Amino acid sequence: MTPGVTPQLIVVSGMSGSGKSVALKTLEDLGFYCVDNLPAELLPAFVHSVAGDDAPDKLAVGLDVRNRHSDLANIPEWLSAVGAMGLDPRLVFFDTRDTVLLRRYADTRRRHPLSHLGLVLADAISLERQVLKPLRQIADSVIDTSALNVHQLRRQVITEFGLGNDDTLSLLFESFAYRRGVPPDADFVFDARVLPNPHWDAELRPLSGRDRVVREFLEAQAEVVEYTGQVAQFLDTWLPRLRTDTRSYVTIAFGCTGGRHRSVYLAERLAAHCRERGWGEVAVHHRELD
């Protein structure tokens, strides 16, 4: 750890579907060493394990309802133990209205972490809120994400911790499946359905555009190389012209049939390209995967 600098520990908690994963990814992009779904009882041991001269100054840990519910009641005690180790712990709770959570789960078709109990979604959300109530009560800050999109949530996290420049243009690269509709907040939409589809290879079908073998398959296709190069040139030309005092973020969306292979690869690849070009705030969101 850096001499003279008080190490930070941010504990990210909150309702499932409130944006905790986006918050952790944002903190990771900002240089935090992040661990999600850490067993709560291991919090002091985790902090102790990363202590040392070369340890990171900024840590973030995700703790939520996936933990044993009895352990969550001991969070104040474990935070005190962490503070005694010389860290400055801070608990941030992400919340969202129940009506918005119901809509988000309907849109993404994801299972609630408590669905294994045989509860309908509304009852699972109600139970989760009850279990997490003690954490919300002791939180240093509560962030309501009911009206926030991914861009705005990232900005809120950056602002909350004073880590960003308000004049920076934030870029979000998003993948999606056309059969579920185009993201309503997309500024630029690129159709990847014209490219060779890894879905038709039985070995690649269960994988995604994040996997190495899928990337290798796509990068071996001349059409994909040409397509990627032309989109990169387009972004290099026009994104700088969107950096104005009145615009804070831009969403670049890539769609394909299932939203798993081609669109995911392109979102990751072009996000990496923009990071290489010096764009500071670059996020990736895969609607059908995340």
Buried (B, 14 or more C-beta within 10 A) or exposed (E): BEEEEEBBBBBBBBBBBBBBBBBBBBBBBBEBBBBBBBEBBBBBEBBEEBBEEEBBBBBBBBBBBEBEBEBBEBBEEBBEBBEEEEBEBBBBBBBBBBEBBBEBBEEBEEEBBBBEEEBEBEBBBBBBBEBBEEBBEEBEEEBBBEEBBBBBBBBBBBEBBEBBEEEBBBBBBBBBBBEBEEBEBBBBBBBBEEBBBBBEBEEBBEBBBBBEEBBEBBEEBEEBEEBBEEBBEBBEEEBEEEEEEEEBBBBBBBBBBBBBBBBBBBBBBBBEBBBEEEBBBBBBBBBBBB
